[in-house]
């Protein structure tokens, strides 16, 4: 591969992003660093190949190697998540969810999912999305945002009233543990199929540090393949043991909503799944949880309200407007200025607009990849709070920015997570893992 692009404009933009990632801290819970091997597979010659269909059943010739790499990705996915069937072709998490709906539902059918304002995802029923225009969505919520407990009694009442054909467990901004058995019990009572959208915590499930919904009888898991799983940007659908459901899902992906799969991405998925099977990865996943709890401790000490009162996974959702009078947008902007990247986020009962909400969402997957432990994560949380409480103090922000750069230099992105790009990729800010 060439060491740099001949297109200087794009080359400079890539180098700029390299520098940003190298010198700052990625705290967005859905972001991470992928390994050099994942990037190499992602940029491989598989990108040249059309492979409509499935292994052994393609519509184009020349599939000797594509069939093997997709079968390998499927085999590894099933082993990781302890299931019988996997579709590794979805381009991302949203198409994966749409494919499940398309496979198992008829237009107008009812789906029960987590309310967006209580931590759910757009594809679980937000009225602006395509699924909401096709299917009827009803929602469940937290009983108390300060504890994070889901109101399972109300969920059951909603299910008994509306008789959903599909019940979704999953979230985009929920820091606590779901009781999967209660979902399954309610689903059995109303005759619904169960789907867990595990996009955020798939890597933690694969490592065995969080519970696998299949263990409690869930039928389907959808997920992205990046985030905590630390693979390429893409999606995946897993079916526990029902071959009929798996066949319907395959048809829904192709020819239902997608054409040719991205074989270079599937190759990169296979690499990432292999990496997730290693003891190092399990240790990494354990540290993610320790680091998130360490940051939560600092917020609690400083009386920063957290939705759910803390965290059981990789993310924290904090009410910064209610705690210190700083909006989510202001917090995102000022922290970006000092080298800490996170995202503004609405919270349960938010009275502010979605583009300037009360909360922020942040997490530990990326900084844990860099080698951060509890001590460093506590320091990051302390610096975060200091900046937010002094958002208009240029001197404090300048000092904190220097401290963040120093932390980033002390804990560089490991070499195995740096693509051999140009002359900067193996500089002093990178070390062997």
C-alpha positions as CSV (number, residue, x, y, z in Angstrom):
1,X,0.0,0.0,0.0
2,X,1.2,3.6,-0.7
3,X,2.5,5.4,2.4
4,X,0.4,8.5,1.5
5,X,-2.3,9.6,-0.9
6,X,-1.4,11.4,-4.1
7,X,-4.6,13.5,-3.5
8,X,-3.0,16.1,-1.3
9,X,-6.3,17.6,-0.1
10,X,-7.6,14.3,1.2
11,X,-4.2,13.3,2.5
12,X,-4.0,16.5,4.6
13,X,-7.5,15.9,6.0
14,X,-6.6,12.3,7.0
15,X,-3.4,13.6,8.7
16,X,-5.4,16.2,10.5
17,X,-7.7,13.6,11.9
18,X,-4.7,11.4,12.8
19,X,-3.3,14.3,14.8
20,X,-6.7,15.0,16.5
21,X,-7.0,11.4,17.6
22,X,-3.4,11.2,18.7
23,X,-3.4,14.4,20.8
24,X,-6.9,14.2,22.3
25,X,-9.1,11.8,24.2
26,X,-12.0,10.0,22.6
27,X,-14.8,9.7,25.2
28,X,-17.8,9.1,22.9
29,X,-19.0,5.6,24.0
30,X,-19.6,4.5,20.5
31,X,-16.1,5.3,19.3
32,X,-12.9,3.3,19.5
33,X,-9.7,2.4,17.8
34,X,-9.5,-0.6,15.5
35,X,-6.4,-2.6,15.1
36,X,-4.0,-2.3,12.2
37,X,-5.1,-5.7,11.0
38,X,-8.7,-4.6,10.9
39,X,-7.7,-1.5,8.9
40,X,-5.6,-3.5,6.5
41,X,-8.5,-5.9,5.9
42,X,-10.8,-3.0,5.5
43,X,-8.6,-1.5,2.8
44,X,-8.0,-4.8,1.0
45,X,-8.7,-5.9,-2.5
46,X,-12.0,-7.4,-1.3
47,X,-13.4,-3.9,-1.9
48,X,-13.2,-4.6,-5.6
49,X,-15.5,-7.6,-5.5
50,X,-19.3,-7.9,-5.9
51,X,-20.8,-10.8,-4.1
52,X,-24.5,-10.6,-4.1
53,X,-26.1,-13.5,-2.4
54,X,-24.6,-15.8,0.3
55,X,-21.7,-18.3,0.4
56,X,-22.3,-21.0,-2.1
57,X,-25.3,-19.1,-3.5
58,X,-23.9,-16.0,-5.3
59,X,-25.1,-14.2,-8.5
60,X,-21.5,-13.4,-9.7
61,X,-18.6,-15.6,-10.5
62,X,-15.1,-15.5,-8.9
63,X,-16.3,-16.1,-5.3
64,X,-13.7,-18.6,-4.1
65,X,-12.1,-16.3,-1.5
66,X,-15.2,-14.2,-0.7
67,X,-17.1,-17.3,0.3
68,X,-14.3,-18.4,2.6
69,X,-13.9,-15.1,4.3
70,X,-17.7,-14.7,4.9
71,X,-18.0,-18.2,6.2
72,X,-15.1,-17.5,8.6
73,X,-16.8,-14.3,9.8
74,X,-20.0,-16.2,10.4
75,X,-18.2,-19.1,12.2
76,X,-16.4,-16.7,14.5
77,X,-19.5,-14.6,15.2
78,X,-21.5,-17.7,16.2
79,X,-18.7,-18.9,18.5
80,X,-18.3,-15.5,20.1
81,X,-22.0,-15.1,20.9
82,X,-23.0,-18.7,21.4
83,X,-25.6,-19.0,18.7
84,X,-26.3,-21.1,15.6
85,X,-26.9,-18.5,12.9
86,X,-25.3,-15.2,11.9
87,X,-25.8,-12.7,9.1
88,X,-22.6,-10.6,8.8
89,X,-23.8,-8.5,5.7
90,X,-25.7,-5.6,7.3
91,X,-23.9,-2.3,6.5
92,X,-24.6,-0.9,10.0
93,X,-26.9,-1.3,13.0
94,X,-29.9,0.6,11.6
95,X,-30.2,-1.6,8.5
96,X,-29.8,-4.7,10.8
97,X,-32.8,-3.6,12.8
98,X,-34.8,-2.7,9.8
99,X,-34.1,-6.1,8.3
100,X,-35.4,-7.9,11.4
101,X,-38.6,-5.8,11.2
102,X,-39.0,-6.6,7.6
103,X,-38.3,-10.3,8.1
104,X,-40.7,-10.9,10.9
105,X,-43.4,-8.2,10.7
106,X,-46.2,-6.9,8.5
107,X,-46.8,-3.2,8.0
108,X,-48.9,-2.0,10.9
109,X,-47.7,-4.6,13.3
110,X,-46.8,-3.5,16.8
111,X,-43.3,-3.3,18.3
112,X,-42.4,-2.6,21.9
113,X,-39.1,-0.8,22.5
114,X,-37.3,1.6,24.9
115,X,-38.4,5.2,24.8
116,X,-35.7,7.3,23.1
117,X,-35.7,9.9,26.0
118,X,-35.1,7.1,28.5
119,X,-32.1,5.7,26.6
120,X,-33.5,3.9,23.5
121,X,-32.3,4.2,19.9
122,X,-33.9,6.1,17.0
123,X,-34.7,2.8,15.2
124,X,-36.7,1.6,18.2
125,X,-39.6,3.8,17.2
126,X,-38.8,7.5,16.9
127,X,-41.5,9.0,14.7
128,X,-38.9,10.6,12.3
129,X,-37.5,7.2,11.2
130,X,-38.6,4.9,8.4
131,X,-39.6,1.9,10.7
132,X,-42.0,4.2,12.6
133,X,-43.8,5.0,9.3
134,X,-44.3,1.3,8.6
135,X,-44.9,-0.3,12.0
136,X,-46.6,0.8,15.2
137,X,-44.2,1.4,18.1
138,X,-45.1,1.5,21.8
139,X,-42.6,2.1,24.5
140,X,-41.4,1.3,28.0
141,X,-39.4,3.6,30.3
142,X,-37.4,3.7,33.5
143,X,-39.4,3.7,36.7
144,X,-37.0,6.2,38.2
145,X,-34.2,8.0,36.1
146,X,-32.1,8.4,39.3
147,X,-31.9,4.6,39.7
148,X,-32.3,3.5,36.1
149,X,-34.6,0.7,37.0
150,X,-36.9,-0.2,34.1
151,X,-40.6,-0.2,34.9
152,X,-41.2,-3.8,34.1
153,X,-44.7,-3.7,35.5
154,X,-45.7,-1.0,33.2
155,X,-43.9,-2.7,30.3
156,X,-46.1,-5.8,30.9
157,X,-49.3,-3.7,31.0
158,X,-48.3,-2.1,27.7
159,X,-47.5,-5.5,26.2
160,X,-50.8,-7.0,27.3
161,X,-52.7,-4.0,25.9
162,X,-51.0,-3.7,22.6
163,X,-49.9,-7.3,21.9
164,X,-46.6,-6.5,20.2
165,X,-45.2,-9.1,17.8
166,X,-41.7,-8.0,18.6
167,X,-40.2,-6.8,21.9
168,X,-36.8,-5.0,21.9
169,X,-34.3,-4.9,24.7
170,X,-31.5,-2.5,23.9
171,X,-30.4,1.1,24.1
172,X,-28.1,3.9,23.0
173,X,-27.8,5.8,26.2
174,X,-28.6,3.6,29.1
175,X,-26.0,2.8,31.8
176,X,-27.6,0.0,33.8
177,X,-28.2,-3.7,33.3
178,X,-31.4,-5.0,31.7
179,X,-33.3,-8.0,33.2
180,X,-33.5,-10.1,30.0
181,X,-35.5,-12.8,31.7
182,X,-38.3,-10.4,32.4
183,X,-38.4,-9.4,28.8
184,X,-38.6,-13.0,27.7
185,X,-41.4,-13.8,30.3
186,X,-43.5,-10.9,29.0
187,X,-42.8,-11.9,25.4
188,X,-44.0,-15.4,26.1
189,X,-47.1,-14.1,27.8
190,X,-48.2,-12.1,24.7
191,X,-46.6,-14.4,22.0
192,X,-43.9,-12.0,20.9
193,X,-40.5,-12.6,19.4
194,X,-37.6,-11.1,21.4
195,X,-34.8,-9.0,19.9
196,X,-31.8,-7.5,21.8
197,X,-30.1,-4.5,20.2
198,X,-26.7,-4.9,21.7
199,X,-24.8,-2.4,19.5
200,X,-23.2,-0.6,22.4
201,X,-22.2,-3.6,24.6
202,X,-21.6,-6.4,22.1
203,X,-17.9,-6.4,22.8
204,X,-18.6,-6.7,26.5
205,X,-21.0,-9.6,25.9
206,X,-18.5,-11.3,23.6
207,X,-15.8,-11.1,26.3
208,X,-18.2,-12.6,28.9
209,X,-18.1,-9.6,31.2
210,X,-21.8,-8.7,30.6
211,X,-24.6,-11.2,30.3
212,X,-25.6,-12.7,26.9
213,X,-29.3,-12.2,26.2
214,X,-29.3,-15.7,24.5
215,X,-28.7,-17.2,27.9
216,X,-32.1,-16.0,29.0
217,X,-33.9,-17.2,25.8
218,X,-33.8,-14.2,23.5
219,X,-34.4,-15.1,19.8
220,X,-32.3,-12.5,18.0
221,X,-29.4,-10.1,18.7
222,X,-28.7,-7.2,16.4
223,X,-25.5,-5.2,16.8
224,X,-22.9,-3.0,15.2
225,X,-19.5,-4.4,14.8
226,X,-17.5,-1.3,16.0
227,X,-18.0,0.4,19.4
228,X,-16.9,-2.0,22.2
229,X,-16.5,-4.8,19.7
230,X,-13.6,-2.8,18.2
231,X,-14.2,-3.9,14.6
232,X,-15.0,-2.0,11.3
233,X,-18.1,0.1,11.0
234,X,-20.8,-2.4,10.1
235,X,-23.7,-4.4,11.4
236,X,-24.7,-8.0,12.2
237,X,-27.7,-10.1,13.1
238,X,-27.5,-13.2,15.2
239,X,-30.2,-15.9,15.7
240,X,-30.0,-18.2,18.7
241,X,-31.3,-21.4,17.2
242,X,-34.4,-20.9,15.0
243,X,-33.4,-21.7,11.5
244,X,-36.8,-20.4,10.1
245,X,-36.2,-17.0,11.6
246,X,-32.6,-17.0,10.3
247,X,-33.7,-17.8,6.8
248,X,-36.3,-14.9,6.9
249,X,-33.6,-12.5,8.1
250,X,-31.2,-13.6,5.3
251,X,-33.9,-12.9,2.7
252,X,-34.7,-9.5,4.3
253,X,-31.0,-8.4,4.0
254,X,-30.6,-9.7,0.5
255,X,-32.4,-9.1,-1.7
256,X,-34.7,-7.3,0.7
257,X,-32.9,-4.1,1.7
258,X,-29.3,-4.5,0.4
259,X,-27.5,-5.5,-2.8
260,X,-23.9,-6.5,-2.8
261,X,-22.3,-6.9,0.6
262,X,-19.1,-5.0,1.4
263,X,-16.7,-7.9,1.3
264,X,-13.7,-5.8,2.6
265,X,-15.8,-4.9,5.7
266,X,-16.8,-8.5,6.2
267,X,-13.1,-9.5,6.0
268,X,-12.4,-6.8,8.7
269,X,-15.3,-8.2,10.8
270,X,-13.7,-11.6,10.6
271,X,-10.4,-10.1,11.9
272,X,-12.1,-8.3,14.7
273,X,-14.1,-11.4,15.8
274,X,-10.8,-13.3,16.0
275,X,-9.2,-10.6,18.1
276,X,-12.3,-10.7,20.4
277,X,-11.6,-14.3,21.2
278,X,-8.2,-13.6,22.9
279,X,-7.5,-13.4,26.6
280,X,-6.1,-9.9,26.0
281,X,-9.5,-8.8,24.8
282,X,-11.3,-10.2,27.8
283,X,-8.9,-8.3,30.1
284,X,-9.6,-5.2,28.0
285,X,-13.4,-5.5,28.4
286,X,-13.0,-6.0,32.2
287,X,-10.9,-2.8,32.3
288,X,-13.6,-0.8,30.4
289,X,-16.1,-1.5,33.2
290,X,-13.6,-0.7,35.9
291,X,-12.7,2.6,34.2
292,X,-16.3,3.6,33.8
293,X,-17.1,3.0,37.4
294,X,-14.0,5.0,38.4
295,X,-15.2,8.0,36.4
296,X,-18.7,7.6,37.9
297,X,-17.2,7.8,41.4
298,X,-15.7,11.2,40.6
299,X,-19.0,12.5,39.3
300,X,-20.8,11.3,42.4
301,X,-18.3,12.9,44.7
302,X,-18.8,16.2,42.9
303,X,-22.5,15.9,43.0
304,X,-23.0,15.6,39.3
305,X,-26.3,13.9,38.7
306,X,-26.0,10.7,36.6
307,X,-29.0,9.1,35.0
308,X,-29.3,5.7,36.6
309,X,-27.2,6.9,39.5
310,X,-24.0,5.4,38.0
311,X,-23.0,2.7,35.4
312,X,-22.9,-1.0,34.9
313,X,-21.4,-0.8,31.5
314,X,-19.1,1.4,29.4
315,X,-21.0,4.6,29.4
316,X,-22.2,7.4,31.7
317,X,-25.1,9.8,31.1
318,X,-24.8,13.0,33.1
319,X,-27.2,15.8,33.7
320,X,-24.8,18.7,33.5
321,X,-27.4,21.4,33.1
322,X,-29.3,20.3,36.2
323,X,-26.1,19.9,38.2
324,X,-24.0,22.9,37.3
325,X,-26.0,25.0,34.8
326,X,-24.1,24.1,31.7
327,X,-26.1,22.8,28.7
328,X,-25.1,19.6,26.9
329,X,-24.1,21.6,23.8
330,X,-22.0,24.0,25.8
331,X,-20.3,21.1,27.6
332,X,-19.6,19.3,24.3
333,X,-18.1,22.5,22.8
334,X,-15.9,23.5,25.6
335,X,-14.6,20.0,26.3
336,X,-13.8,19.7,22.6
337,X,-11.7,22.9,22.9
338,X,-9.5,21.2,25.6
339,X,-9.1,17.9,23.8
340,X,-11.9,15.8,25.3
341,X,-14.5,14.5,22.8
342,X,-17.9,13.5,24.0
343,X,-21.5,14.1,22.9
344,X,-24.4,16.1,24.1
345,X,-27.4,13.9,24.9
346,X,-31.0,14.3,26.0
347,X,-32.0,12.8,29.3
348,X,-35.3,11.5,30.7
349,X,-37.7,14.3,31.3
350,X,-35.5,16.8,29.5
351,X,-37.1,20.2,29.0
352,X,-34.4,21.4,26.7
353,X,-34.2,21.0,22.9
354,X,-32.5,17.9,21.4
355,X,-29.8,20.0,19.8
356,X,-29.0,21.8,23.1
357,X,-30.1,19.2,25.7
358,X,-29.4,18.9,29.4
359,X,-27.0,16.0,29.3
360,X,-23.8,14.6,28.1
361,X,-22.8,11.0,27.2
362,X,-19.3,9.7,27.6
363,X,-17.6,6.4,28.1
364,X,-14.3,4.5,28.3
365,X,-13.8,2.0,25.4
366,X,-11.3,4.2,23.4
367,X,-9.2,5.5,26.4
368,X,-9.1,1.9,27.7
369,X,-7.6,0.8,24.4
370,X,-4.9,3.4,25.0
371,X,-4.1,1.8,28.3
372,X,-5.9,4.1,30.8
373,X,-6.6,2.5,34.2
374,X,-8.8,3.7,37.0
375,X,-6.3,6.4,38.2
376,X,-6.1,8.1,34.8
377,X,-9.9,7.9,34.2
378,X,-10.5,9.5,37.6
379,X,-8.1,12.3,36.5
380,X,-10.0,12.8,33.2
381,X,-13.3,13.0,35.1
382,X,-11.8,15.6,37.5
383,X,-10.5,17.7,34.6
384,X,-13.8,17.4,32.8
385,X,-15.7,18.8,35.8
386,X,-13.1,21.5,36.4
387,X,-13.5,22.8,32.8
388,X,-17.3,22.7,32.9
389,X,-17.4,24.7,36.2
390,X,-15.0,27.2,34.7
391,X,-16.1,27.2,31.0
392,X,-15.3,30.9,30.5
393,X,-11.9,30.8,32.2
394,X,-9.3,30.8,29.4
395,X,-6.3,30.2,31.7
396,X,-7.9,27.1,33.3
397,X,-8.9,25.8,29.8
398,X,-5.4,26.3,28.5
399,X,-3.8,24.5,31.4
400,X,-6.3,21.6,31.2
401,X,-5.6,21.3,27.4
402,X,-1.9,20.9,28.2
403,X,-2.7,18.3,30.8
404,X,-4.9,16.4,28.3
405,X,-2.1,16.5,25.6
406,X,0.4,15.2,28.2
407,X,-2.0,12.3,29.1
408,X,-2.4,11.5,25.5
409,X,1.3,11.5,24.9
410,X,1.9,9.3,28.0
411,X,-0.8,6.9,26.9
412,X,-0.4,6.9,23.1
413,X,-2.5,4.8,20.8
414,X,-0.7,1.4,20.7
415,X,1.1,0.5,17.5
416,X,-1.2,-2.4,16.8
417,X,-4.0,0.2,16.6
418,X,-2.2,2.5,14.3
419,X,-2.4,2.1,10.5
420,X,0.9,2.5,8.7
421,X,-0.1,5.8,7.1
422,X,2.5,8.3,5.9
423,X,5.4,9.4,8.1
424,X,3.4,10.2,11.2
425,X,2.0,6.7,11.9
426,X,5.1,5.4,13.7
427,X,6.3,8.6,15.4
428,X,7.1,9.2,19.0
429,X,3.5,9.3,20.1
430,X,3.0,5.6,19.4
431,X,4.3,2.6,21.4
432,X,4.1,-1.1,21.2
433,X,1.2,-2.7,23.1
